[in-house]
Amino acid sequence: MHRLAQSRNKTVGSKQTMKAIEKDQALAVYIARDAERRVVEPVLGACRSRQVRVVEVENMRVLGKLCNIDVGCACAAILKEGAPGSP
């Protein structure tokens, strides 16, 4: 989880994370345990089909904090090096 907090190249939120997975840009996906299943289930399915590593985080508040935002977050991803937006 420390890696997510330090990464400058990440997505925050289910829509952006799903786009990154579909474009094969996600290195690892972080899911909050207390996120609504209807929100994270499609992301988890995409991770399974593309063999992207999934890391569970205690809750949405903690995940938001790891992403350096002031609100909770259902999911986030670290992007592969060379993906658009990577340094």
N, C-alpha and C positions, 0 to 999 in steps of 0.2 A: 504494500500500500504506500510505502514511502516513495516508491518509484513513481506512482501516479501523482503524488503531491509535487515532486520535483520536475516532472515532465512539462516541457513547454509545448509539446506537440500532442494534444489530446482533444477528444470530443467530450461534450457535456450534454447530457439529455438523451432520451431514447431515440428521437428522430435523427439527430446527427450521428449517434452511435450506429444506428441501423444502416445509414448511408455508408459509413466507413466500412462496416462488415461486408456489405454488398459489393463494394469496390475493392475488396481484399486489401484494405489499408489498416485494419485493426490488428494490433499485436496481442493485446489482452483487453478483455472487457470486465468492468467492475459493476456488480449488481448489488443494490441495497436489499437486505433481507426483508425489510418492511415495505418495500415498494409494491404497488398493486400488481397482481399477477397478470391482469389484462394488458398492462403496460410493458412488462418485462418478458412475458412468454414469447412474443415474436422475436425479440432480441436473442433470447436463449436458444430458440429453434435455429436461428441463423448461425449462431456460434457453433452449435452441434454440427450442422451441415457443412460448415466451412472449417471445422476443427480449430476454432479460436478458443484460447484459454479463457476460462471464466473464473473470476475471483469474487467471492462474496464479502460484502462489507456489512458491518453491524447494523447500520440503519441509514436512512436518507440524509439525516443531518450530518453524520460523520462523512459520508461520501461527498456531500456538498462542500464541507470544510476542506477535504482533500483536493477538491477541484478549485479551491480558492474563490468560492462564491458564498454569498450570505444566506442562501436558501437551501433546502434539501434537494437532492438529486436522485433519481431512480437508477440511472446507469451512466457510465462514462467509459471511455476507451483510451488507451495509449496507442498512438498511431505508429506504424512502421516508419523507419528512417527512409526518407525519400518521398514519402506521401505528401501531397499538397499541404502546405502549411508547416512542414517540418523544417527545422533550421539547417 
